[in-house]
Amino acid sequence: MNGASKSSSIRSAFSHCVQQVRNYDYHHYLCLLHLPSSMRKAAFALRSFNIETSRAMDVASDPKIGLMRLLWWQDAIDKIHEKKIIEHPTALALSSVILEKKISKIWLKRSVEARISDANRDPNTIPETIKDLEKYAEDTTSTFLYMTLQAGGIQSAAADHAASHIGKASGLLLLLKSLPYHASRTGKLLYMPADVAANHGLLIKQHGIVDVKMDSGESLSNAVFEIASAARMHLRKAQELAVSVPLESLPVLLPAVPVKVMLDSLEKYQFNVFDSRLSQGILGVSPLWFQLKLNWYAWRGKY
């Protein structure tokens, strides 16, 4: 591949990443537009990779095919760091970013390995505790904020700490948002941890199998409220760190805004994740209102 052809392929790969994030992760797409141009390409490539791995199991006709896709990405990360060319648009963009920005391999591996572990989970089991959900959120969501900070050359313990909390809050809420989808596919509340389910009379134990009662009433709303409260606590801790983080990290931490929007929407609809209004617009609010809120935070240099 000559220089001109290679440059054209990489430009096309980045365009693919931007479009993919716009199509499948619109609220983060809007957040990334506020990043400085020096960080934007890396952020879109990373988010595109996240979409590839987060959707692998959902778009596969067979769970084994989804798992094979995740294992392919696990192997692709090693090949990318060995500077091998992989003919896949997201992989090409990611390779360019890793080469230019020296993105840490550990975070990419951790994110895909967390999804592989989740894919391998016995379908008759559920997470044991809310801390298990927080760990999964850290590995699959906070990691992308760490890597975006790294792409911007931002080295700050306070920014990393804030990113950790924002990622955990965002990840917890995404798992709550996914409950109706997984319930429709499997008939189970796959990401309701046993300790929270037990607190609200939703835990079922029979024939050695632990499950969560399918309930769209007050008990489930109370369980959702408990998990949402944990997310709100993480958001509050991240916001308390705002006075300590470097100014250049503020745009990276804007995903705190959709966390706040989602929490407000859940509260508005009494923490009923099955309320169809939560899936309308962007996280339950109109696109215009979301963008106004995001722009307001960005303009004020807050998150």
Contacts in CASP RR format, 6 or more apart in sequence:
PFRMAT RR
TARGET T0000
AUTHOR 0000-0000-0000
METHOD contacts of the structure
MODEL  1
MNGASKSSSIRSAFSHCVQQVRNYDYHHYLCLLHLPSSMRKAAFALRSFN
IETSRAMDVASDPKIGLMRLLWWQDAIDKIHEKKIIEHPTALALSSVILE
KKISKIWLKRSVEARISDANRDPNTIPETIKDLEKYAEDTTSTFLYMTLQ
AGGIQSAAADHAASHIGKASGLLLLLKSLPYHASRTGKLLYMPADVAANH
GLLIKQHGIVDVKMDSGESLSNAVFEIASAARMHLRKAQELAVSVPLESL
PVLLPAVPVKVMLDSLEKYQFNVFDSRLSQGILGVSPLWFQLKLNWYAWR
GKY
1 9 0 8 1.000
1 85 0 8 1.000
9 92 0 8 1.000
10 92 0 8 1.000
10 93 0 8 1.000
10 96 0 8 1.000
12 89 0 8 1.000
13 89 0 8 1.000
13 90 0 8 1.000
13 92 0 8 1.000
13 93 0 8 1.000
13 96 0 8 1.000
14 41 0 8 1.000
14 44 0 8 1.000
14 45 0 8 1.000
14 93 0 8 1.000
14 96 0 8 1.000
16 48 0 8 1.000
16 89 0 8 1.000
16 90 0 8 1.000
16 93 0 8 1.000
17 44 0 8 1.000
17 45 0 8 1.000
17 47 0 8 1.000
17 48 0 8 1.000
17 89 0 8 1.000
17 90 0 8 1.000
17 93 0 8 1.000
18 29 0 8 1.000
18 44 0 8 1.000
20 48 0 8 1.000
20 51 0 8 1.000
20 90 0 8 1.000
21 28 0 8 1.000
21 29 0 8 1.000
21 32 0 8 1.000
21 44 0 8 1.000
21 47 0 8 1.000
21 48 0 8 1.000
21 51 0 8 1.000
22 29 0 8 1.000
24 51 0 8 1.000
24 55 0 8 1.000
25 47 0 8 1.000
25 50 0 8 1.000
25 51 0 8 1.000
26 282 0 8 1.000
27 258 0 8 1.000
27 261 0 8 1.000
27 282 0 8 1.000
27 283 0 8 1.000
27 290 0 8 1.000
28 47 0 8 1.000
28 255 0 8 1.000
28 258 0 8 1.000
29 47 0 8 1.000
30 282 0 8 1.000
30 290 0 8 1.000
30 291 0 8 1.000
30 294 0 8 1.000
31 254 0 8 1.000
31 255 0 8 1.000
31 257 0 8 1.000
31 258 0 8 1.000
31 294 0 8 1.000
32 40 0 8 1.000
32 43 0 8 1.000
32 44 0 8 1.000
32 47 0 8 1.000
33 40 0 8 1.000
34 251 0 8 1.000
34 254 0 8 1.000
34 294 0 8 1.000
34 298 0 8 1.000
35 43 0 8 1.000
35 148 0 8 1.000
35 251 0 8 1.000
35 252 0 8 1.000
36 248 0 8 1.000
36 251 0 8 1.000
38 152 0 8 1.000
39 148 0 8 1.000
39 151 0 8 1.000
39 152 0 8 1.000
39 251 0 8 1.000
39 252 0 8 1.000
41 93 0 8 1.000
41 96 0 8 1.000
41 97 0 8 1.000
42 97 0 8 1.000
42 100 0 8 1.000
42 101 0 8 1.000
42 103 0 8 1.000
42 147 0 8 1.000
42 148 0 8 1.000
42 151 0 8 1.000
42 152 0 8 1.000
43 148 0 8 1.000
43 151 0 8 1.000
43 252 0 8 1.000
44 93 0 8 1.000
45 90 0 8 1.000
45 93 0 8 1.000
45 94 0 8 1.000
45 96 0 8 1.000
45 97 0 8 1.000
46 94 0 8 1.000
46 97 0 8 1.000
46 103 0 8 1.000
46 144 0 8 1.000
46 147 0 8 1.000
46 148 0 8 1.000
46 151 0 8 1.000
47 144 0 8 1.000
48 90 0 8 1.000
48 93 0 8 1.000
48 94 0 8 1.000
49 73 0 8 1.000
49 90 0 8 1.000
49 94 0 8 1.000
49 108 0 8 1.000
50 111 0 8 1.000
50 140 0 8 1.000
50 144 0 8 1.000
52 69 0 8 1.000
52 73 0 8 1.000
52 90 0 8 1.000
53 70 0 8 1.000
53 73 0 8 1.000
53 111 0 8 1.000
53 112 0 8 1.000
53 115 0 8 1.000
54 115 0 8 1.000
54 140 0 8 1.000
56 66 0 8 1.000
56 67 0 8 1.000
56 69 0 8 1.000
56 70 0 8 1.000
56 73 0 8 1.000
56 115 0 8 1.000
56 119 0 8 1.000
57 63 0 8 1.000
57 66 0 8 1.000
57 67 0 8 1.000
57 70 0 8 1.000
57 115 0 8 1.000
57 119 0 8 1.000
59 66 0 8 1.000
60 66 0 8 1.000
60 69 0 8 1.000
63 119 0 8 1.000
66 119 0 8 1.000
67 116 0 8 1.000
67 119 0 8 1.000
67 120 0 8 1.000
70 112 0 8 1.000
70 115 0 8 1.000
70 116 0 8 1.000
70 119 0 8 1.000
71 116 0 8 1.000
73 112 0 8 1.000
74 109 0 8 1.000
74 112 0 8 1.000
74 113 0 8 1.000
74 116 0 8 1.000
76 86 0 8 1.000
76 88 0 8 1.000
76 91 0 8 1.000
77 105 0 8 1.000
77 108 0 8 1.000
77 109 0 8 1.000
77 112 0 8 1.000
79 86 0 8 1.000
80 86 0 8 1.000
80 91 0 8 1.000
80 94 0 8 1.000
80 95 0 8 1.000
80 98 0 8 1.000
81 98 0 8 1.000
81 105 0 8 1.000
83 95 0 8 1.000
83 99 0 8 1.000
85 92 0 8 1.000
85 95 0 8 1.000
86 92 0 8 1.000
86 95 0 8 1.000
97 103 0 8 1.000
97 151 0 8 1.000
101 150 0 8 1.000
101 151 0 8 1.000
101 152 0 8 1.000
101 153 0 8 1.000
102 150 0 8 1.000
103 147 0 8 1.000
103 150 0 8 1.000
103 151 0 8 1.000
104 146 0 8 1.000
104 147 0 8 1.000
104 150 0 8 1.000
107 143 0 8 1.000
107 144 0 8 1.000
107 146 0 8 1.000
107 147 0 8 1.000
107 150 0 8 1.000
108 143 0 8 1.000
108 147 0 8 1.000
110 139 0 8 1.000
110 143 0 8 1.000
111 139 0 8 1.000
111 140 0 8 1.000
111 143 0 8 1.000
111 144 0 8 1.000
113 139 0 8 1.000
114 136 0 8 1.000
114 139 0 8 1.000
114 140 0 8 1.000
115 140 0 8 1.000
118 136 0 8 1.000
123 186 0 8 1.000
123 188 0 8 1.000
124 209 0 8 1.000
124 210 0 8 1.000
124 211 0 8 1.000
125 210 0 8 1.000
126 188 0 8 1.000
126 189 0 8 1.000
126 190 0 8 1.000
126 191 0 8 1.000
126 192 0 8 1.000
126 193 0 8 1.000
126 194 0 8 1.000
126 197 0 8 1.000
126 210 0 8 1.000
126 211 0 8 1.000
126 212 0 8 1.000
127 133 0 8 1.000
127 136 0 8 1.000
127 191 0 8 1.000
127 192 0 8 1.000
127 193 0 8 1.000
127 194 0 8 1.000
128 193 0 8 1.000
128 194 0 8 1.000
128 195 0 8 1.000
129 193 0 8 1.000
129 194 0 8 1.000
129 195 0 8 1.000
130 193 0 8 1.000
130 195 0 8 1.000
130 196 0 8 1.000
130 226 0 8 1.000
130 227 0 8 1.000
130 230 0 8 1.000
132 193 0 8 1.000
133 171 0 8 1.000
133 172 0 8 1.000
133 175 0 8 1.000
133 191 0 8 1.000
133 193 0 8 1.000
133 227 0 8 1.000
134 168 0 8 1.000
134 172 0 8 1.000
134 230 0 8 1.000
134 234 0 8 1.000
136 171 0 8 1.000
136 175 0 8 1.000
137 167 0 8 1.000
137 168 0 8 1.000
137 169 0 8 1.000
137 170 0 8 1.000
137 171 0 8 1.000
137 172 0 8 1.000
137 174 0 8 1.000
137 175 0 8 1.000
138 164 0 8 1.000
138 167 0 8 1.000
138 168 0 8 1.000
140 171 0 8 1.000
141 167 0 8 1.000
141 168 0 8 1.000
141 170 0 8 1.000
141 171 0 8 1.000
141 174 0 8 1.000
142 163 0 8 1.000
142 164 0 8 1.000
142 166 0 8 1.000
142 167 0 8 1.000
142 168 0 8 1.000
145 163 0 8 1.000
145 164 0 8 1.000
145 166 0 8 1.000
145 167 0 8 1.000
145 252 0 8 1.000
145 253 0 8 1.000
145 255 0 8 1.000
146 160 0 8 1.000
146 163 0 8 1.000
146 164 0 8 1.000
148 252 0 8 1.000
149 156 0 8 1.000
149 159 0 8 1.000
149 160 0 8 1.000
149 163 0 8 1.000
149 249 0 8 1.000
149 252 0 8 1.000
152 248 0 8 1.000
152 252 0 8 1.000
154 246 0 8 1.000
154 248 0 8 1.000
154 249 0 8 1.000
154 252 0 8 1.000
156 245 0 8 1.000
156 246 0 8 1.000
156 249 0 8 1.000
158 241 0 8 1.000
158 244 0 8 1.000
158 245 0 8 1.000
158 246 0 8 1.000
159 245 0 8 1.000
159 246 0 8 1.000
159 249 0 8 1.000
159 252 0 8 1.000
159 253 0 8 1.000
161 238 0 8 1.000
161 241 0 8 1.000
162 238 0 8 1.000
162 241 0 8 1.000
162 242 0 8 1.000
162 245 0 8 1.000
162 249 0 8 1.000
162 253 0 8 1.000
162 303 0 8 1.000
163 238 0 8 1.000
163 252 0 8 1.000
163 253 0 8 1.000
165 234 0 8 1.000
165 235 0 8 1.000
165 237 0 8 1.000
165 238 0 8 1.000
165 241 0 8 1.000
166 234 0 8 1.000
166 235 0 8 1.000
166 238 0 8 1.000
166 253 0 8 1.000
166 255 0 8 1.000
166 256 0 8 1.000
166 259 0 8 1.000
166 303 0 8 1.000
167 234 0 8 1.000
167 255 0 8 1.000
168 231 0 8 1.000
168 234 0 8 1.000
169 231 0 8 1.000
169 232 0 8 1.000
169 234 0 8 1.000
169 235 0 8 1.000
169 238 0 8 1.000
169 256 0 8 1.000
169 259 0 8 1.000
170 231 0 8 1.000
170 255 0 8 1.000
170 258 0 8 1.000
170 259 0 8 1.000
171 231 0 8 1.000
172 227 0 8 1.000
172 228 0 8 1.000
172 230 0 8 1.000
172 231 0 8 1.000
172 234 0 8 1.000
173 228 0 8 1.000
173 231 0 8 1.000
173 259 0 8 1.000
173 262 0 8 1.000
173 263 0 8 1.000
173 266 0 8 1.000
175 191 0 8 1.000
175 227 0 8 1.000
176 191 0 8 1.000
176 224 0 8 1.000
176 227 0 8 1.000
176 228 0 8 1.000
176 266 0 8 1.000
176 273 0 8 1.000
177 262 0 8 1.000
177 273 0 8 1.000
177 278 0 8 1.000
178 191 0 8 1.000
179 189 0 8 1.000
179 190 0 8 1.000
179 191 0 8 1.000
179 192 0 8 1.000
179 224 0 8 1.000
179 273 0 8 1.000
179 274 0 8 1.000
180 273 0 8 1.000
180 274 0 8 1.000
182 188 0 8 1.000
182 189 0 8 1.000
182 190 0 8 1.000
182 191 0 8 1.000
183 189 0 8 1.000
183 214 0 8 1.000
187 214 0 8 1.000
188 211 0 8 1.000
188 212 0 8 1.000
188 214 0 8 1.000
189 197 0 8 1.000
189 202 0 8 1.000
189 212 0 8 1.000
189 214 0 8 1.000
189 220 0 8 1.000
192 202 0 8 1.000
192 212 0 8 1.000
192 223 0 8 1.000
193 227 0 8 1.000
194 203 0 8 1.000
194 210 0 8 1.000
194 212 0 8 1.000
196 223 0 8 1.000
196 226 0 8 1.000
196 227 0 8 1.000
197 203 0 8 1.000
197 212 0 8 1.000
197 213 0 8 1.000
197 223 0 8 1.000
199 223 0 8 1.000
199 226 0 8 1.000
200 219 0 8 1.000
200 220 0 8 1.000
200 222 0 8 1.000
200 223 0 8 1.000
200 226 0 8 1.000
201 213 0 8 1.000
201 219 0 8 1.000
202 212 0 8 1.000
202 213 0 8 1.000
202 215 0 8 1.000
202 219 0 8 1.000
202 220 0 8 1.000
202 223 0 8 1.000
203 210 0 8 1.000
203 211 0 8 1.000
203 212 0 8 1.000
203 213 0 8 1.000
204 210 0 8 1.000
204 211 0 8 1.000
204 212 0 8 1.000
204 213 0 8 1.000
205 211 0 8 1.000
213 219 0 8 1.000
216 272 0 8 1.000
216 274 0 8 1.000
217 272 0 8 1.000
220 272 0 8 1.000
220 273 0 8 1.000
221 270 0 8 1.000
221 271 0 8 1.000
221 272 0 8 1.000
222 271 0 8 1.000
224 266 0 8 1.000
224 271 0 8 1.000
224 272 0 8 1.000
224 273 0 8 1.000
225 266 0 8 1.000
225 271 0 8 1.000
228 263 0 8 1.000
228 266 0 8 1.000
228 267 0 8 1.000
228 271 0 8 1.000
231 259 0 8 1.000
231 263 0 8 1.000
232 263 0 8 1.000
235 256 0 8 1.000
235 259 0 8 1.000
235 260 0 8 1.000
235 263 0 8 1.000
238 253 0 8 1.000
238 256 0 8 1.000
238 303 0 8 1.000
239 256 0 8 1.000
239 303 0 8 1.000
242 250 0 8 1.000
242 302 0 8 1.000
242 303 0 8 1.000
245 253 0 8 1.000
247 301 0 8 1.000
250 301 0 8 1.000
250 302 0 8 1.000
250 303 0 8 1.000
251 298 0 8 1.000
253 303 0 8 1.000
254 294 0 8 1.000
254 297 0 8 1.000
254 298 0 8 1.000
254 303 0 8 1.000
255 303 0 8 1.000
256 297 0 8 1.000
256 303 0 8 1.000
257 293 0 8 1.000
257 294 0 8 1.000
257 297 0 8 1.000
257 303 0 8 1.000
258 282 0 8 1.000
258 283 0 8 1.000
258 290 0 8 1.000
258 294 0 8 1.000
261 282 0 8 1.000
261 283 0 8 1.000
261 284 0 8 1.000
261 285 0 8 1.000
261 290 0 8 1.000
261 293 0 8 1.000
262 283 0 8 1.000
262 284 0 8 1.000
264 285 0 8 1.000
265 277 0 8 1.000
265 278 0 8 1.000
265 283 0 8 1.000
265 284 0 8 1.000
265 285 0 8 1.000
266 273 0 8 1.000
266 278 0 8 1.000
269 275 0 8 1.000
269 277 0 8 1.000
269 278 0 8 1.000
272 278 0 8 1.000
277 284 0 8 1.000
278 284 0 8 1.000
281 287 0 8 1.000
281 290 0 8 1.000
282 290 0 8 1.000
283 290 0 8 1.000
285 293 0 8 1.000
297 303 0 8 1.000
END
